[in-house]
Amino acid sequence: MGMKLTLQQLMTRAALPALCVAVASYFAFHAVSGPTGYVAWHEYKVQRTKLQQAVQSSEEQQAALQRRLVLLDPRHVDPDLADELVRRNLDLVKPDEVIVPLPQAAPAN
């Protein structure tokens, strides 16, 4: 009772499964490496982490500047900060003081 299929019949029967496999492969490929796939999602996650670190660093710098701004209030200037600014900007040193130069910190990017 063996039934021999011609090449055309075999191709006709295999067309639909082949088409389904091709469509599934297309979607699987884009799910992994498409513009919104797993690889892109991972890269977005890494980029988001870097941006969150940059935001945190900026917030810390802003907080430090805010603290310094409070010390420079014209109604009540902090005497130590005023002394530091005058000495740094005018290069004033008392006779009994020793100047110890510190290495410059690299600018944060």
N, C-alpha and C positions, 0 to 999 in steps of 0.2 A: 504494500500500500504506500510505497514511497512516492512522494510527489516531487518532481523536479521543477524548480522555479527557473524561469528565464532571468537573464541579467536585468532586464527592464522591470520585471515584477519584484526582484530582490531590491533594486534601487528605490522603487516606489514604496515598499514596506519599510525601508531603512530611512527614508527621508524625514518622517516626523520625529523619530527618536534622535536623529542627528541634529535636526533643527532645535529640539529641546535641549540637547547637550550644549549646542553652540550658544543659545540664549543664556543658559545657566552659567556657562563659562564667562560670558561677557559680564554678567552681573557680579560674579565672584571676583573677577579681575578688578572691577571698579570698586568693589567693597573693600579690597585690600589696598590698591594703589591708585585709586582715583583721587580727584581733588577733595573729596570729603571722606575718603577711605581711612583705613586703620593707620597707614603710614603718615598721612597728612594729619590725622588726629593726634598722633604721637608727637609730631613736629610742633603742632599748635600748643600742645601741653608743655613742651620744653620752652617754647617761646613765651608762653604765659608765665611760667615760673621765673624766667629772666626778667620779664617786665614787672612782676610783683616784687622782686628783689630791688629793682631800680626805684620803684615807687616807695618801698620801705626806706631805702637809703635817702631818697629825696625828703621824705617825711622826717627822718632823723635830722637831716641838715636844716630843715625848716624849724624844727623844734629848738635846735641849738641856736639858730639865728634869733628866734623869738625870745629865748632866755637872755641872749646878749642885748637885744633891743630893750627889754625890760630894765636891764642894768644901765642903759643909756638914756633913761627917761629924763627930760630936761628939768623936771621939778625936783628930782632926787637922783643925781648921778652917783654911781658906786665909786668911791674914792680909789679903790684898787684898780678898777678898769680904767678910770681916767688917767691914773699914774702910768699904767701900762701903755695906753694909747699915746700919751704925750712923749714918753721915753722912746717908743718905737718910731714915731713919726718925726720927731725932732732930734733923734740920736743924742739924747741927754743921759749922762751917766754921773753918778755921784763919785767923788774922789776915792772912796773906800770900796767901791764895787768892782767886781770882776765879771767880764762878759764871757759867757760860754756859748759859742755859736752852735746851734742845733742843725742837723741835716734837714733840708727841705723835704716835706712829705710830697709824694707823687700825687698829682691831681686825680681825684676819683672821677671815673667816666661812667 
